[in-house]
């Protein structure tokens, strides 16, 4: 079982992280070219992290198998490959991003000055991670924080203990201890961390409920936060979709609904199907589920629910919903523990329990609609500001209407989930689904401060003197 960090040690770990950061700044300040030296230090840590992960890939895969029966294939596709891409993207772009940006046009007053924007590191950063993508959603922000020159304190999810332990081992052996410290634990340990006034930033990924607690604690110390939260992301299967594209639309929706057994922040949570498409959608659903899972048995490569509570909550919701359920037809009674077969459930109503919170399970609720205006109003009324919005349509007017009315963190037309993997596009939520974003240059913004640095020559006083007293009226007419 996972060893939690003793509560009485947490504050000194944070203090030490801050001291390490401070010592590094002192060292940099004494070098000839602090920015160039800093760049070298950061790149060294990032490269070492990258190879540390690569070298221990099999152990990571094994840990995820142990934590929730995740298959090697899924771990590569949804975590390791995007993570490697993102770390390499950060490394490739760091020399460019670390350069000050010269502002060419700052107005007439600054014609003789030099105006630059510098990215400066923040200090010691707390990264809190969720269970569902415990590698990607931990290492992605950690790599970005290091790239921006910060020291990191990382709090992994206690719900994936094997992965948390393996990643701690990899981090400790590949990244210098002045850059990374790990605090293992659950609610108590995290509560103590978020009360600590010494952090310069908190980057939190997890549920909206806990995000609110993190934001409140951080606000007491005016610590800036990035909150990557959850939401109930709708999929629109609209009237204006040619029959030949409907099967593709369902395959893409199911990829988003059932990867990681639906335990994905941007999963396809519910599907809004135009009534003219319902009959065909039902037929194709059965067909696609059987193509994706020709057989389900105890040895199948499928991810389980994270724990008994999540499993039971899903079974309860399924039992409470009257709608017509479609699952892969060929499944044995002998399934992996805590595994729920992918389920599409038709004839769901807005008031059903499946439509209350995020489902976070391999259950896709289907609501049928007739009138687009009405269904958009229902989406906004029930679950405004989802983390993602997916629209399958070939009518630009209809796409515009949905995108204008439903505000979401991200959006994809004719696919699901893949926006997370776009290395240089902002990923983040809006209001209840989070605030702030990261990836690419947005990661850089999340973990740096943009400081305006103006350098003023002394010889410009013949102009500058105009701003000084005495305030004679002829100075205004200049
Ligand atoms: P969670 O909120 O339960 O836990 C996240 C972290 O917070 C964990 O490290 C946990 O130890 C800590 N924590 C839990 N309760 C706490 C409390 N009361 N006080 C302080 N800390 C506490 O989330 P989870 O179940 O691990 O992850 C699933 C949720 O995260 C879903 O809502 C999902 O949508 C969301 N999520 C969002 C993103 C995103 O990028 N926006 C990504 C993945 C998951």
Boltz pocket constraint, residues with backbone or C-beta under 6 A from the ligand:
constraints:
  - pocket:
      binder: B
      contacts: [[A, 128], [A, 129], [A, 130], [A, 131], [A, 132], [A, 133], [A, 137], [A, 155], [A, 156], [A, 157], [A, 158], [A, 159], [A, 185], [A, 186], [A, 187], [A, 190], [A, 191], [A, 205], [A, 206], [A, 207], [A, 208], [A, 210], [A, 211], [A, 213], [A, 227], [A, 228], [A, 229], [A, 230], [A, 231], [A, 264], [A, 265], [A, 266], [A, 358], [A, 387], [A, 429], [A, 433], [A, 434]]
      max_distance: 6.0
